[in-house]
Amino acid sequence: MGFLEDFQASVETLPAMLHKNYSLMRELDKSLQGVQLENEQRCQQEIEDIKHGLESGSITTYEPAKLKFSDEAIEEQKHCVRIADEKVALATQTYDLVDAHIQQLDQYMRKLEELRLEKEAAAAAAAAAADTAVAATSAAPAGAGSLRSAAADPAPKTGRAGERSRGGRKKAKVPMEMPTEMPVEQPAIDLELPVDPNEPTYCFCNQVSYGEMVACDNPDCKIEWFHFGCVGLKEQPRGKWYCLSCSAFQKKRKGR
């Protein structure tokens, strides 16, 4: 995101510029205080001189030129006004500098929000496409024996993973390209997807077949097939596997 890098480069110079302006404002304020003090002392002295002149008679009310401040005092007062104007201008410049960065930040925040909305829209479109694909494939299995296609399982292993004598049930296998150390969580089935009411259901959840499934090795199991996520599996179990009900029944028989 180039605009973030631009803003970062711009804002990094802001503290130094603010420090410079604040230092100049302190110097101007110090200079103003010195000129003001000097002018106050000068004006106070000139007022005292006029009072003494009036009392002694050396100055009369008919001499207006002697009844005003000197040119030096007036120039000092004008100098104080100029310093104050410089302080105001510098303060305004500092304010505008900070305000410009705030407005720039607002623009970048709006850009980020637009990017976020675009990503969410793309993710929603991808999710909708995935849901459509799931809806199209959820009606494909007609029974337990059709849960895996011949292309996905061209060479079943012997034993419990292959065809079995009790109805030809086949255990689902983890795809070879999926690393077993990073199992993918099985998503819960979307109940709002269009499902054929005549399609058989499986597992404790009483839902149609989807994702990876495993068959109970008890030939008398009433449910037979289970979704990985419903029984807490992340990969195909090794050896014989029994569902919770059949496992409890097996343990009860052995305890007799």
N, C-alpha and C positions, 0 to 999 in steps of 0.2 A: 504494500500500500504506500505509494509514493507520497500521497498527501500527508500521511502521518509522519513520515520522515521529514518533510518540509516543515511541518508545524513544530516538530521537536527541535529542528535546527533554529527555527525562528524564536522559540520560547527560551532556548538556552542563552540567548544574548540579552534577554529582558532583565534579569537581575543586575547585570553590570550597568545597563543603561539607567535603570532606576537608581542605583547607588550613585552614579555620576550626577543625576539631576538633584537628588536629595543633598548631595555634598555642595552643589552650587547654591541651592536654596539656603543652606545653613550659612554659607559665606556671605550671601547677600543680606541675610538677616543680621549677621554680626556687623557688617558694614553699615547697615541702616541704623542700628542701635547707636553706633559710634557717632554718625553724622547727626542724629537726632539729639543726643546728649550735648554735643558741641553747639548745635543751633539753639537749644534751650538755654544754655549758659550765656551765649552771645545775646539772645533776645532779652534775657533777664537783666543783663548788665546794661543794655541800651535803654531799657525801661527805667532803671534806676537813674541813669544819667539824665534822662528827660525830666524825671521828677525833680532832681536837684537843680536842673536848669530853670524849671518853672518856679521853684521856691526861691532861688537866688535872683531871679529876674533876668538872667542871661539869655533865657529863651522866653519868648512871648507867644501867645496864641495866634498872633498874626504872622508867624513864621512856620507854615505847614511843612516846609521841607525838613525842619528839625524835629517834627513831631511824628516821624515814621521810622520804621526799621531801616537799617543800612542795606546797601545793595548786597553786601556779603551775607547778611542774615537771610535775605530773600532768596539768594542763589542756593544757600544751604537747604532751604525748605523745598525748592524745586528739585534739588538733587535727591532729597528724601522721597519725593513723589516718583521720580524716575526709578529709583531702586525698588520701590513698592510695586511699580508696574512690571518690572523685570521678574519679580517674585511671582506675581499673578500669571504672567505669560509662561513661566517655567512650570508652575503648578498645572496650568491648563495643558501644556505639552505633555507632562507626565500622565495626566488623566487620560488624554487622547491615546497615548501609547498603550496603556493598559487596556483601555476600551477596545482598541483595534485588535489586540490579541484575544480578548474575550469573544468578539464577533467572529474572529477566525476560528476559534475553538467551537463556537456554535455551528459554523458551517461544516466543520469536520465531523461533529457529532451527528448532524443530519445525514452526511454521507455514510457514516457507519450504520445509521439506522436503516438507510436505503439498502445497503449491502446485506444487513441482517434479514430484512424482509424478503429480499431476492433469494437468499439461501433457504429461508423457511418455505418460500413458495416452491423452490426446486425440490426440497425434501418432501413436501406434501405431494408434489406430482409424482416423485419416485415411489412414495408409499402407496399412492393410489394405483400406480402401475403394478406394484408388487401384489396388492390386494386383488387386482383383476386377474393376475397370473395364478394366485392361490385359488381364486374362485373357479378358474378354468380347469385346474388340475385336481381340485378336491373331489369332483364327481367321477374321476377316472377309475379308482379301485372298485371293483364289483364285489370283492370278498377278500378274505385274508390272504389268499394265494396270489392276488394281483397287486399287493402293496408295493412291490418292487418290480420294475420292468426287467426284461431279459437283457436289455442293453446295459442297465446299471449293475446287473449281477450276472454276468455271462458265465462264470465258472464257480458255482457255489461249492463251499467246502463240504467235506463229508461230515456226518454227525448231525448235531443240532442245528447247524447253520443251513443245511440243505433240505431237500424234500423229506418229509417225515411220514410215517405210516398212518398217523392219525389225521387224515384229511389233507395231507400235503401242505401243512403250514410251514412258512419259511421265515426265519429270523432276519430282521433288517440288519444290514451291516453298515459300519461307518465308512464313508467314501475314502479311498486311498489318499486323495489329495489333501484331505483335511488333517492337520497335525493333531495328534491325540493329546499333546500337552496344552493345546488351546481349544478345548471343546466349545462349540457354539451352543448357547442356550436355546432351547426349542421355544419358539414363540407360541403364545396361547392362541387357540383358534379363534377367529373372528366370528362370533355367533350371528352377525348380521349378514354374512355371506350367503348367497343363495345356495341351498343344499337340497339335494334330491331327497324327498321324504322317504323314499324306498331304499336309500343307501344304508347298509348295515352300520351300526355304531359299535365302538369298542371302549375298553379302558374303564377306569372308575368314573371318568368324567362323562361317559355315555355320549361321546362325540364320534364323528366320522374319522377315518384314518387321515393322518397328515404327518409330515416330518418323519423322523426316525421312530420305529416301534420295535418292541421286543415281545417275544412270546413266552408264556410261562411253560416250564418243562413238565408241569403236572398235566397228564393227558386228560384228567377229569376236571380241569380248571373251567369254571363257568364263564369266565371273561376271555381268557386265552391271550389276547393281544393288548398291549399297553403302550401309551406314548412315553417317550423317554422323560419328558419334563414332569409328567404326572407321578412317576415312580422314582424321581430323583436321579436318573441316569444321565450321564453325559457322553458315554460311549458304550459300545456293545460289550456286555459282560462276558467273561471267560468262564468256561465250564457251564454247569447247569445253573439255571436261574429260576427262582420261584417268586411269584407275587406275594404280597404281604399276607393275604388270606391263606394261600396254599403253604407258605412257609410256616405259618403258625400251626396249620393242620399237620404238617410233617413233623414238627417238633413235638406236638401232642401225641402223635402215634409212637414216636421213638421213646417217649417218656413212659409209655405203658409197659 
